[in-house]
Amino acid sequence: MNSLLELENVRKAYPSFSLKDVSFEVKPGQIMGFIGRNGAGKTTTLKCIMNLVHYESGKISAFDSDMSENELENKQRIGFALSELNYYPNKTIRQLMNVTKRFYKKFDEKKFDEVCRLFNLNIDKKLEELSSGMKVKYSVAIALSHHAELLILDEPTSGLDPVSRDEILDIFRQIVKNKDRAILFSTHITSDLDKCASDITYIHDGEIIYTGKKKDFIASYLFIKDKSFNKDLLNEYISYKEFDDHIEGLIPSNKKEAFLNKGIEPIEPDLEQIMVHIERSKGQNESFDL
Protein backbone atom coordinates (compact mmCIF):
# COMPACT_ATOMS: atom_id res chain seq x y z
CA MET A 1 0.00 0.00 0.00
CA ASN A 2 1.63 3.24 -1.15
CA SER A 3 -0.84 5.66 0.44
CA LEU A 4 -3.27 5.52 3.34
CA LEU A 5 -5.12 8.52 1.94
CA GLU A 6 -5.14 10.27 -1.43
CA LEU A 7 -7.12 13.27 -2.64
CA GLU A 8 -7.24 14.04 -6.35
CA ASN A 9 -8.62 17.35 -7.64
CA VAL A 10 -11.33 17.63 -4.98
CA ARG A 11 -13.71 20.56 -5.51
CA LYS A 12 -16.41 21.96 -3.26
CA ALA A 13 -18.14 25.30 -3.91
CA TYR A 14 -19.95 27.53 -1.43
CA PRO A 15 -21.36 31.01 -2.20
CA SER A 16 -18.33 32.76 -0.70
CA PHE A 17 -15.66 30.05 -0.72
CA SER A 18 -14.55 27.00 -2.66
CA LEU A 19 -12.02 24.19 -2.60
CA LYS A 20 -10.06 24.27 -5.84
CA ASP A 21 -8.66 20.95 -7.10
CA VAL A 22 -7.31 19.91 -3.69
CA SER A 23 -4.76 17.11 -4.14
CA PHE A 24 -2.36 15.49 -1.67
CA GLU A 25 -1.58 12.08 -0.15
CA VAL A 26 -0.67 10.67 3.24
CA LYS A 27 1.66 7.66 3.43
CA PRO A 28 2.43 5.22 6.25
CA GLY A 29 4.85 6.64 8.82
CA GLN A 30 4.02 10.27 8.08
CA ILE A 31 2.81 12.98 10.39
CA MET A 32 1.26 15.38 7.91
CA GLY A 33 0.61 18.91 9.14
CA PHE A 34 -2.28 20.59 7.34
CA ILE A 35 -1.73 24.34 7.61
CA GLY A 36 -3.37 27.54 6.45
CA ARG A 37 -5.16 30.60 7.78
CA ASN A 38 -8.50 30.28 9.51
CA GLY A 39 -11.08 29.90 6.74
CA ALA A 40 -8.56 28.58 4.20
CA GLY A 41 -10.39 25.27 3.81
CA LYS A 42 -8.73 22.90 6.29
CA THR A 43 -11.86 21.75 8.14
CA THR A 44 -13.90 21.61 4.92
CA THR A 45 -11.28 19.33 3.38
CA LEU A 46 -11.27 17.02 6.40
CA LYS A 47 -15.06 16.85 6.33
CA CYS A 48 -14.96 15.97 2.62
CA ILE A 49 -12.58 13.11 3.40
CA MET A 50 -15.05 11.71 5.95
CA ASN A 51 -18.07 12.36 3.70
CA LEU A 52 -19.52 14.84 6.20
CA VAL A 53 -19.49 17.34 3.34
CA HIS A 54 -20.37 16.18 -0.16
CA TYR A 55 -17.75 17.37 -2.65
CA GLU A 56 -18.74 18.05 -6.25
CA SER A 57 -15.87 16.54 -8.19
CA GLY A 58 -12.56 14.78 -7.77
CA LYS A 59 -11.73 11.57 -5.96
CA ILE A 60 -10.84 10.59 -2.40
CA SER A 61 -9.26 7.19 -1.78
CA ALA A 62 -8.31 5.51 1.50
CA PHE A 63 -6.34 2.28 1.74
CA ASP A 64 -6.32 1.98 -2.07
CA SER A 65 -10.12 2.06 -2.37
CA ASP A 66 -12.60 4.77 -3.28
CA MET A 67 -13.86 6.40 -0.08
CA SER A 68 -17.36 6.99 -1.44
CA GLU A 69 -17.73 3.34 -2.49
CA ASN A 70 -16.16 1.79 0.62
CA GLU A 71 -17.04 4.37 3.25
CA LEU A 72 -18.14 2.05 6.06
CA GLU A 73 -15.21 -0.32 5.66
CA ASN A 74 -12.64 2.48 5.42
CA LYS A 75 -14.00 4.33 8.43
CA GLN A 76 -13.33 1.23 10.50
CA ARG A 77 -9.64 1.95 9.85
CA ILE A 78 -9.71 5.72 10.47
CA GLY A 79 -9.68 7.61 13.75
CA PHE A 80 -11.37 10.98 13.26
CA ALA A 81 -11.96 13.89 15.63
CA LEU A 82 -13.10 17.45 15.02
CA SER A 83 -11.68 20.29 17.09
CA GLU A 84 -14.40 20.40 19.74
CA LEU A 85 -15.57 17.26 21.50
CA ASN A 86 -18.85 18.30 23.13
CA TYR A 87 -21.47 15.60 22.62
CA TYR A 88 -23.14 14.06 25.70
CA PRO A 89 -21.19 16.24 28.17
CA ASN A 90 -22.87 14.65 31.19
CA LYS A 91 -21.75 11.13 30.26
CA THR A 92 -18.60 9.56 31.67
CA ILE A 93 -15.71 8.44 29.48
CA ARG A 94 -16.66 4.80 30.06
CA GLN A 95 -20.28 5.46 29.10
CA LEU A 96 -19.17 7.18 25.90
CA MET A 97 -16.81 4.32 25.13
CA ASN A 98 -19.63 1.80 25.55
CA VAL A 99 -21.64 3.68 22.94
CA THR A 100 -18.73 4.28 20.56
CA LYS A 101 -17.47 0.68 20.55
CA ARG A 102 -20.68 -0.51 18.89
CA PHE A 103 -19.62 1.23 15.67
CA TYR A 104 -16.29 -0.62 15.35
CA LYS A 105 -15.96 -4.32 14.59
CA LYS A 106 -12.43 -4.53 16.03
CA PHE A 107 -12.89 -2.38 19.11
CA ASP A 108 -10.65 -3.65 21.91
CA GLU A 109 -11.98 -2.59 25.31
CA LYS A 110 -8.89 -3.93 27.08
CA LYS A 111 -6.71 -1.81 24.81
CA PHE A 112 -8.87 1.22 25.59
CA ASP A 113 -8.35 0.73 29.34
CA GLU A 114 -4.59 0.30 28.81
CA VAL A 115 -4.32 3.49 26.74
CA CYS A 116 -6.42 5.46 29.25
CA ARG A 117 -4.08 4.37 32.04
CA LEU A 118 -1.08 5.34 29.92
CA PHE A 119 -2.64 8.77 29.29
CA ASN A 120 -3.68 9.18 32.96
CA LEU A 121 -7.24 9.53 31.70
CA ASN A 122 -9.86 8.91 34.41
CA ILE A 123 -12.62 6.96 32.67
CA ASP A 124 -15.10 7.73 35.45
CA LYS A 125 -14.98 11.45 34.77
CA LYS A 126 -17.70 13.14 32.79
CA LEU A 127 -16.81 14.68 29.44
CA GLU A 128 -17.60 18.17 30.72
CA GLU A 129 -15.05 17.67 33.50
CA LEU A 130 -12.16 17.00 31.11
CA SER A 131 -9.61 19.59 30.11
CA SER A 132 -9.01 20.26 26.41
CA GLY A 133 -5.88 18.12 26.55
CA MET A 134 -7.74 15.20 28.11
CA LYS A 135 -10.43 15.42 25.42
CA VAL A 136 -7.74 15.06 22.76
CA LYS A 137 -6.30 12.07 24.61
CA TYR A 138 -9.76 10.51 24.76
CA SER A 139 -10.15 10.87 20.97
CA VAL A 140 -6.74 9.29 20.42
CA ALA A 141 -7.55 6.49 22.88
CA ILE A 142 -10.71 5.64 20.93
CA ALA A 143 -8.75 5.61 17.65
CA LEU A 144 -6.05 3.34 19.03
CA SER A 145 -8.62 1.00 20.55
CA HIS A 146 -10.19 0.16 17.21
CA HIS A 147 -6.71 -0.18 15.68
CA ALA A 148 -7.01 2.85 13.39
CA GLU A 149 -4.26 3.00 10.79
CA LEU A 150 -4.92 6.65 9.92
CA LEU A 151 -5.74 9.41 12.40
CA ILE A 152 -7.41 12.55 11.02
CA LEU A 153 -7.57 15.31 13.61
CA ASP A 154 -8.84 18.88 13.35
CA GLU A 155 -6.85 21.35 15.47
CA PRO A 156 -6.03 18.76 18.16
CA THR A 157 -3.64 21.03 20.09
CA SER A 158 -5.67 24.24 19.92
CA GLY A 159 -6.24 25.71 23.37
CA LEU A 160 -3.81 23.39 25.13
CA ASP A 161 -1.15 24.63 27.53
CA PRO A 162 2.48 24.07 26.45
CA VAL A 163 2.96 20.97 28.65
CA SER A 164 -0.23 19.28 27.37
CA ARG A 165 0.68 20.12 23.77
CA ASP A 166 4.12 18.57 24.24
CA GLU A 167 2.54 15.39 25.67
CA ILE A 168 0.18 15.10 22.69
CA LEU A 169 3.04 15.57 20.20
CA ASP A 170 5.02 12.84 21.98
CA ILE A 171 2.01 10.54 21.59
CA PHE A 172 1.81 11.37 17.86
CA ARG A 173 5.47 10.47 17.35
CA GLN A 174 4.97 7.20 19.22
CA ILE A 175 1.95 6.27 17.08
CA VAL A 176 3.86 6.45 13.78
CA LYS A 177 7.22 5.09 14.93
CA ASN A 178 6.64 1.65 13.39
CA LYS A 179 5.87 3.21 9.98
CA ASP A 180 2.54 1.39 9.62
CA ARG A 181 0.23 4.23 10.67
CA ALA A 182 -0.03 7.91 9.82
CA ILE A 183 -1.52 11.11 11.19
CA LEU A 184 -3.07 14.01 9.30
CA PHE A 185 -3.82 16.95 11.53
CA SER A 186 -4.80 20.50 10.80
CA THR A 187 -3.32 23.26 12.90
CA HIS A 188 -2.47 26.92 12.99
CA ILE A 189 0.15 26.34 15.71
CA THR A 190 3.16 26.02 13.47
CA SER A 191 5.57 25.42 16.37
CA ASP A 192 3.87 22.04 16.87
CA LEU A 193 4.80 21.10 13.31
CA ASP A 194 8.39 22.24 13.87
CA LYS A 195 8.53 19.59 16.61
CA CYS A 196 6.78 16.60 15.07
CA ALA A 197 5.67 16.87 11.43
CA SER A 198 7.52 15.02 8.68
CA ASP A 199 5.39 16.54 5.92
CA ILE A 200 3.37 19.69 5.24
CA THR A 201 0.30 20.43 3.17
CA TYR A 202 -0.37 24.15 2.91
CA ILE A 203 -3.77 25.41 1.79
CA HIS A 204 -4.50 29.03 0.89
CA ASP A 205 -7.98 30.23 -0.03
CA GLY A 206 -9.10 26.70 -0.89
CA GLU A 207 -6.06 25.87 -3.01
CA ILE A 208 -3.04 23.72 -2.16
CA ILE A 209 0.12 25.76 -2.60
CA TYR A 210 2.54 23.14 -1.25
CA THR A 211 2.49 19.48 -0.26
CA GLY A 212 5.60 17.49 0.51
CA LYS A 213 8.46 17.12 2.95
CA LYS A 214 8.65 19.76 5.68
CA LYS A 215 12.43 20.02 5.36
CA ASP A 216 12.17 20.74 1.62
CA PHE A 217 9.51 23.39 2.24
CA ILE A 218 11.66 25.17 4.82
CA ALA A 219 14.79 24.85 2.67
CA SER A 220 13.15 26.74 -0.19
CA TYR A 221 13.07 29.97 1.88
CA LEU A 222 15.44 32.12 3.89
CA PHE A 223 14.76 34.75 6.52
CA ILE A 224 16.40 38.17 6.47
CA LYS A 225 17.02 40.62 9.30
CA ASP A 226 18.74 43.57 7.67
CA LYS A 227 20.04 46.17 10.12
CA SER A 228 21.74 48.09 7.29
CA PHE A 229 18.29 49.03 5.94
CA ASN A 230 19.28 48.27 2.34
CA LYS A 231 16.26 49.29 0.29
CA ASP A 232 17.89 48.33 -3.00
CA LEU A 233 16.93 44.73 -2.24
CA LEU A 234 13.27 45.24 -1.41
CA ASN A 235 12.12 43.72 -4.70
CA GLU A 236 13.88 40.48 -3.83
CA TYR A 237 11.63 39.81 -0.85
CA ILE A 238 8.51 37.67 -0.95
CA SER A 239 7.25 39.92 1.83
CA TYR A 240 8.95 42.22 4.33
CA LYS A 241 8.29 44.48 7.29
CA GLU A 242 10.06 47.74 8.05
CA PHE A 243 10.90 48.46 11.69
CA ASP A 244 12.61 51.47 13.23
CA ASP A 245 16.05 49.85 13.19
CA HIS A 246 15.85 47.07 10.60
CA ILE A 247 14.00 45.37 7.76
CA GLU A 248 12.98 41.76 8.10
CA GLY A 249 11.33 39.44 5.64
CA LEU A 250 11.30 36.26 3.64
CA ILE A 251 13.17 35.51 0.41
CA PRO A 252 13.37 32.50 -1.92
CA SER A 253 16.53 30.55 -1.12
CA ASN A 254 17.83 31.16 -4.66
CA LYS A 255 18.09 34.90 -3.85
CA LYS A 256 20.70 34.25 -1.15
CA GLU A 257 23.72 35.55 -3.09
CA ALA A 258 22.20 38.99 -3.65
CA PHE A 259 22.05 39.51 0.11
CA LEU A 260 25.42 37.94 0.86
CA ASN A 261 26.99 40.35 -1.63
CA LYS A 262 25.64 43.21 0.50
CA GLY A 263 27.00 41.70 3.71
CA ILE A 264 23.60 40.45 4.88
CA GLU A 265 23.55 36.88 6.21
CA PRO A 266 20.25 35.02 5.61
CA ILE A 267 19.13 32.48 8.21
CA GLU A 268 16.83 29.44 8.14
CA PRO A 269 13.24 30.46 8.87
CA ASP A 270 10.73 28.59 10.99
CA LEU A 271 7.29 27.62 9.71
CA GLU A 272 5.59 30.56 11.35
CA GLN A 273 7.85 33.08 9.63
CA ILE A 274 7.27 31.37 6.28
CA MET A 275 3.50 31.25 6.71
CA VAL A 276 3.21 34.86 7.90
CA HIS A 277 5.14 36.24 4.95
CA ILE A 278 3.49 34.03 2.33
CA GLU A 279 0.09 35.19 3.56
CA ARG A 280 1.27 38.82 3.52
CA SER A 281 2.50 38.39 -0.05
CA LYS A 282 -0.93 37.17 -1.10
CA GLY A 283 -2.66 40.39 -0.17
CA GLN A 284 -3.31 39.77 3.50
CA ASN A 285 -1.28 42.79 4.68
CA GLU A 286 -3.19 45.75 3.29
CA SER A 287 -2.11 48.99 4.95
CA PHE A 288 -4.50 51.04 7.03
CA ASP A 289 -4.44 54.19 9.16
CA LEU A 290 -5.15 54.25 12.86
C-alpha positions in Angstrom: 0.0 0.0 0.0 1.6 3.2 -1.2 -0.8 5.7 0.4 -3.3 5.5 3.3 -5.1 8.5 1.9 -5.1 10.3 -1.4 -7.1 13.3 -2.6 -7.2 14.0 -6.4 -8.6 17.3 -7.6 -11.3 17.6 -5.0 -13.7 20.6 -5.5 -16.4 22.0 -3.3 -18.1 25.3 -3.9 -19.9 27.5 -1.4 -21.4 31.0 -2.2 -18.3 32.8 -0.7 -15.7 30.1 -0.7 -14.6 27.0 -2.7 -12.0 24.2 -2.6 -10.1 24.3 -5.8 -8.7 20.9 -7.1 -7.3 19.9 -3.7 -4.8 17.1 -4.1 -2.4 15.5 -1.7 -1.6 12.1 -0.2 -0.7 10.7 3.2 1.7 7.7 3.4 2.4 5.2 6.2 4.9 6.6 8.8 4.0 10.3 8.1 2.8 13.0 10.4 1.3 15.4 7.9 0.6 18.9 9.1 -2.3 20.6 7.3 -1.7 24.3 7.6 -3.4 27.5 6.5 -5.2 30.6 7.8 -8.5 30.3 9.5 -11.1 29.9 6.7 -8.6 28.6 4.2 -10.4 25.3 3.8 -8.7 22.9 6.3 -11.9 21.8 8.1 -13.9 21.6 4.9 -11.3 19.3 3.4 -11.3 17.0 6.4 -15.1 16.9 6.3 -15.0 16.0 2.6 -12.6 13.1 3.4 -15.0 11.7 6.0 -18.1 12.4 3.7 -19.5 14.8 6.2 -19.5 17.3 3.3 -20.4 16.2 -0.2 -17.7 17.4 -2.7 -18.7 18.1 -6.2 -15.9 16.5 -8.2 -12.6 14.8 -7.8 -11.7 11.6 -6.0 -10.8 10.6 -2.4 -9.3 7.2 -1.8 -8.3 5.5 1.5 -6.3 2.3 1.7 -6.3 2.0 -2.1 -10.1 2.1 -2.4 -12.6 4.8 -3.3 -13.9 6.4 -0.1 -17.4 7.0 -1.4 -17.7 3.3 -2.5 -16.2 1.8 0.6 -17.0 4.4 3.3 -18.1 2.1 6.1 -15.2 -0.3 5.7 -12.6 2.5 5.4 -14.0 4.3 8.4 -13.3 1.2 10.5 -9.6 1.9 9.8 -9.7 5.7 10.5 -9.7 7.6 13.7 -11.4 11.0 13.3 -12.0 13.9 15.6 -13.1 17.5 15.0 -11.7 20.3 17.1 -14.4 20.4 19.7 -15.6 17.3 21.5 -18.8 18.3 23.1 -21.5 15.6 22.6 -23.1 14.1 25.7 -21.2 16.2 28.2 -22.9 14.6 31.2 -21.8 11.1 30.3 -18.6 9.6 31.7 -15.7 8.4 29.5 -16.7 4.8 30.1 -20.3 5.5 29.1 -19.2 7.2 25.9 -16.8 4.3 25.1 -19.6 1.8 25.6 -21.6 3.7 22.9 -18.7 4.3 20.6 -17.5 0.7 20.5 -20.7 -0.5 18.9 -19.6 1.2 15.7 -16.3 -0.6 15.3 -16.0 -4.3 14.6 -12.4 -4.5 16.0 -12.9 -2.4 19.1 -10.6 -3.7 21.9 -12.0 -2.6 25.3 -8.9 -3.9 27.1 -6.7 -1.8 24.8 -8.9 1.2 25.6 -8.4 0.7 29.3 -4.6 0.3 28.8 -4.3 3.5 26.7 -6.4 5.5 29.2 -4.1 4.4 32.0 -1.1 5.3 29.9 -2.6 8.8 29.3 -3.7 9.2 33.0 -7.2 9.5 31.7 -9.9 8.9 34.4 -12.6 7.0 32.7 -15.1 7.7 35.5 -15.0 11.5 34.8 -17.7 13.1 32.8 -16.8 14.7 29.4 -17.6 18.2 30.7 -15.0 17.7 33.5 -12.2 17.0 31.1 -9.6 19.6 30.1 -9.0 20.3 26.4 -5.9 18.1 26.5 -7.7 15.2 28.1 -10.4 15.4 25.4 -7.7 15.1 22.8 -6.3 12.1 24.6 -9.8 10.5 24.8 -10.1 10.9 21.0 -6.7 9.3 20.4 -7.6 6.5 22.9 -10.7 5.6 20.9 -8.7 5.6 17.7 -6.0 3.3 19.0 -8.6 1.0 20.6 -10.2 0.2 17.2 -6.7 -0.2 15.7 -7.0 2.8 13.4 -4.3 3.0 10.8 -4.9 6.6 9.9 -5.7 9.4 12.4 -7.4 12.5 11.0 -7.6 15.3 13.6 -8.8 18.9 13.3 -6.8 21.3 15.5 -6.0 18.8 18.2 -3.6 21.0 20.1 -5.7 24.2 19.9 -6.2 25.7 23.4 -3.8 23.4 25.1 -1.2 24.6 27.5 2.5 24.1 26.5 3.0 21.0 28.6 -0.2 19.3 27.4 0.7 20.1 23.8 4.1 18.6 24.2 2.5 15.4 25.7 0.2 15.1 22.7 3.0 15.6 20.2 5.0 12.8 22.0 2.0 10.5 21.6 1.8 11.4 17.9 5.5 10.5 17.3 5.0 7.2 19.2 2.0 6.3 17.1 3.9 6.4 13.8 7.2 5.1 14.9 6.6 1.6 13.4 5.9 3.2 10.0 2.5 1.4 9.6 0.2 4.2 10.7 0.0 7.9 9.8 -1.5 11.1 11.2 -3.1 14.0 9.3 -3.8 17.0 11.5 -4.8 20.5 10.8 -3.3 23.3 12.9 -2.5 26.9 13.0 0.1 26.3 15.7 3.2 26.0 13.5 5.6 25.4 16.4 3.9 22.0 16.9 4.8 21.1 13.3 8.4 22.2 13.9 8.5 19.6 16.6 6.8 16.6 15.1 5.7 16.9 11.4 7.5 15.0 8.7 5.4 16.5 5.9 3.4 19.7 5.2 0.3 20.4 3.2 -0.4 24.2 2.9 -3.8 25.4 1.8 -4.5 29.0 0.9 -8.0 30.2 0.0 -9.1 26.7 -0.9 -6.1 25.9 -3.0 -3.0 23.7 -2.2 0.1 25.8 -2.6 2.5 23.1 -1.2 2.5 19.5 -0.3 5.6 17.5 0.5 8.5 17.1 3.0 8.7 19.8 5.7 12.4 20.0 5.4 12.2 20.7 1.6 9.5 23.4 2.2 11.7 25.2 4.8 14.8 24.9 2.7 13.1 26.7 -0.2 13.1 30.0 1.9 15.4 32.1 3.9 14.8 34.8 6.5 16.4 38.2 6.5 17.0 40.6 9.3 18.7 43.6 7.7 20.0 46.2 10.1 21.7 48.1 7.3 18.3 49.0 5.9 19.3 48.3 2.3 16.3 49.3 0.3 17.9 48.3 -3.0 16.9 44.7 -2.2 13.3 45.2 -1.4 12.1 43.7 -4.7 13.9 40.5 -3.8 11.6 39.8 -0.8 8.5 37.7 -1.0 7.3 39.9 1.8 9.0 42.2 4.3 8.3 44.5 7.3 10.1 47.7 8.1 10.9 48.5 11.7 12.6 51.5 13.2 16.0 49.8 13.2 15.9 47.1 10.6 14.0 45.4 7.8 13.0 41.8 8.1 11.3 39.4 5.6 11.3 36.3 3.6 13.2 35.5 0.4 13.4 32.5 -1.9 16.5 30.6 -1.1 17.8 31.2 -4.7 18.1 34.9 -3.8 20.7 34.3 -1.2 23.7 35.6 -3.1 22.2 39.0 -3.7 22.0 39.5 0.1 25.4 37.9 0.9 27.0 40.4 -1.6 25.6 43.2 0.5 27.0 41.7 3.7 23.6 40.5 4.9 23.6 36.9 6.2 20.3 35.0 5.6 19.1 32.5 8.2 16.8 29.4 8.1 13.2 30.5 8.9 10.7 28.6 11.0 7.3 27.6 9.7 5.6 30.6 11.4 7.9 33.1 9.6 7.3 31.4 6.3 3.5 31.3 6.7 3.2 34.9 7.9 5.1 36.2 4.9 3.5 34.0 2.3 0.1 35.2 3.6 1.3 38.8 3.5 2.5 38.4 0.0 -0.9 37.2 -1.1 -2.7 40.4 -0.2 -3.3 39.8 3.5 -1.3 42.8 4.7 -3.2 45.7 3.3 -2.1 49.0 5.0 -4.5 51.0 7.0 -4.4 54.2 9.2 -5.1 54.3 12.9 
